Amino acid sequence: MTEHEEPARGVMQPNPPPAPSPPVVDKAAAAEKTAADKAAADAKTAADAEDKAKAAAEKARPKPEEIEFVARAMDIDNGVDWKNHPEHGDNLRATARRVILGFRACGRLGEVKKVDVPTVKMKAITWSAGIVTVETAAPNTLVTGNVATVDGVAPASYNGRQTVTVIDATHFTYPLEVYPGASTALGTVAPPPPPAGAKTGA
């Protein structure tokens, strides 16, 4: 039979071979492998961070010749014989080491991120009997005893760092002995910055 001929009628044609079955996926094993891979990646990240911190600490560590130079420089006018008074040199070397570390730390201050302290706009500000009452346009985060920064108010005598007493979420007071006059411009209130290490924002 040529390729253009039809098969003879009534002749049984062989069935096509069955399609291969899809591989069986062990979901538990796959999940275990994913967890193991993640743990290994996390461990590598932690190890890399530790290595980086060690390298930075080693780089900042004062070298003996640096310590000796600074110690001698600090003692240049004393005229003390270090051979006969070794404790004097040891004390100065310890101080020199701290001085070098301090200067190197100051050189890295640019890496410290500025904490973003949100300000709140004022809605009203009044003075009565030595007490200033402020209403903010939105709820603020102040608590009684905070030292808040008041800025942008006219007259300027209202401005400054003020220890506040909170009335509610949008009202607080602070003492101001002398009447500064009726306000002609409203300003903003900034709460104190959070303590070091505290997270802000999202």
C-alpha positions in Angstrom: 0.0 0.0 0.0 1.4 3.3 -1.0 1.3 6.3 1.2 -1.7 7.6 -0.7 -3.7 4.5 -0.5 -6.4 4.0 2.1 -6.2 1.0 4.3 -8.4 -1.9 3.3 -11.8 -1.7 4.8 -12.5 -4.2 7.6 -8.8 -4.5 8.4 -8.0 -3.8 12.1 -5.3 -1.2 12.6 -3.0 -1.5 15.6 -3.8 0.7 18.6 -1.3 3.6 19.2 1.0 3.0 22.2 -0.3 4.5 25.5 1.0 7.9 26.5 3.6 7.8 29.3 2.3 8.4 32.8 3.4 11.7 34.3 6.1 11.3 37.0 4.8 11.0 40.5 5.8 14.1 42.6 6.5 13.5 46.2 5.1 16.8 47.6 6.5 16.1 51.1 10.0 15.5 49.8 9.8 18.6 47.5 8.7 20.8 50.4 11.5 19.3 52.6 14.1 20.1 49.9 12.8 23.7 49.5 13.0 24.2 53.3 16.5 22.7 53.3 17.6 25.0 50.4 16.2 28.1 52.2 18.0 27.1 55.4 21.3 26.7 53.6 20.8 30.1 51.8 20.0 31.8 55.1 23.0 30.2 56.8 25.3 31.4 54.0 23.8 34.9 54.2 24.4 35.0 57.9 28.0 33.6 57.5 28.7 36.2 54.8 27.5 39.0 57.1 29.6 37.7 60.0 32.6 37.6 57.7 32.0 41.1 56.5 31.7 42.4 60.1 34.9 40.6 61.1 36.7 42.1 58.2 35.4 45.6 59.0 36.5 45.2 62.6 39.9 43.9 61.6 40.3 46.9 59.2 39.4 49.3 62.0 41.7 47.7 64.5 44.6 50.1 65.3 48.0 48.7 64.3 50.8 48.6 66.9 52.8 51.3 65.1 49.7 53.5 64.9 49.1 53.2 68.6 52.8 53.9 69.4 52.8 57.0 67.2 49.7 58.5 68.8 50.8 57.6 72.3 54.1 59.3 71.8 52.5 62.3 70.2 50.1 62.7 73.2 53.1 62.5 75.6 55.5 64.7 73.6 55.6 67.5 76.2 55.7 65.4 79.4 59.3 64.2 79.2 58.6 61.0 81.1 61.1 58.1 80.6 59.0 55.3 79.4 61.7 52.7 80.1 61.7 53.6 83.8 58.0 54.1 83.9 56.4 51.4 81.6 53.0 51.8 83.2 52.9 55.4 81.9 53.5 54.2 78.3 50.9 51.4 78.7 48.3 53.8 79.9 48.9 56.2 77.0 48.8 53.3 74.5 45.4 52.3 75.9 44.2 55.8 75.5 45.7 56.1 72.0 43.9 52.9 70.9 40.5 54.4 72.0 41.4 57.7 70.3 42.1 56.0 67.0 39.0 53.9 67.1 37.0 57.0 67.9 38.3 58.9 64.9 37.7 55.9 62.6 34.1 55.6 64.0 33.6 59.3 63.2 34.7 58.7 59.7 31.8 56.2 59.3 29.1 58.5 60.7 27.9 59.2 57.2 26.7 55.6 57.1 24.2 56.3 59.8 20.7 56.9 58.4 18.9 59.9 59.6 15.7 59.0 61.5 12.7 60.4 59.8 10.5 62.1 62.5 7.2 63.1 61.0 5.8 66.5 61.8 2.1 67.4 62.4 0.5 70.6 61.3 -1.3 72.8 63.8 -4.9 73.7 63.6 -4.9 76.2 66.4 -2.7 77.6 69.1 -3.7 79.8 72.0 -2.2 81.2 75.2 -3.9 81.7 78.6 -2.6 82.2 82.1 0.9 81.0 81.3 -0.2 77.9 79.4 -0.2 77.4 75.6 -2.8 75.0 74.2 -2.2 73.5 70.8 -4.6 71.7 68.5 -3.1 69.6 65.8 -4.8 69.0 62.4 -4.3 65.2 62.8 -3.7 62.9 65.7 -0.1 63.1 67.0 2.1 60.6 68.8 3.0 62.7 71.8 2.7 61.5 75.3 2.9 63.6 78.5 6.5 64.4 79.3 7.7 64.4 75.7 9.9 67.3 74.6 8.3 68.3 71.3 9.7 70.8 68.8 7.3 73.6 67.9 8.3 75.5 64.8 6.9 78.0 62.3 4.5 79.8 64.6 4.3 83.6 64.7 5.1 85.3 67.0 8.3 83.2 67.3 8.1 83.1 71.1 5.8 80.1 70.7 8.5 78.1 69.0 11.2 75.9 70.6 11.6 72.6 72.4 8.6 72.3 74.8 7.8 69.8 77.4 4.2 68.9 76.7 1.2 67.7 78.7 -1.2 65.7 76.5 -4.9 66.2 76.7 -6.0 63.9 73.9 -4.9 62.7 70.5 -5.0 66.2 69.0 -4.6 68.5 71.9 -1.6 69.2 74.2 -0.3 72.1 76.4 3.0 73.5 77.4 4.1 76.3 79.8 5.0 79.7 78.5 5.2 82.3 81.2 5.0 85.5 79.1 2.2 86.2 76.7 3.7 86.3 73.2 0.7 87.8 71.6 -2.0 86.3 69.4 -0.7 83.9 66.8 -0.6 85.2 63.2 0.8 82.1 61.6 0.4 78.4 62.5 3.4 76.0 62.5 4.2 72.4 63.0 4.9 70.0 65.9 7.6 67.3 65.8 7.7 64.6 68.4 11.0 63.6 69.9 13.0 61.1 67.8 12.7 57.5 68.7 15.4 55.8 70.7 18.4 54.4 68.9 17.6 51.1 67.1 13.8 51.8 67.0 12.1 51.2 63.7 10.1 53.9 62.0 7.8 53.8 59.1 7.0 50.7 57.1 
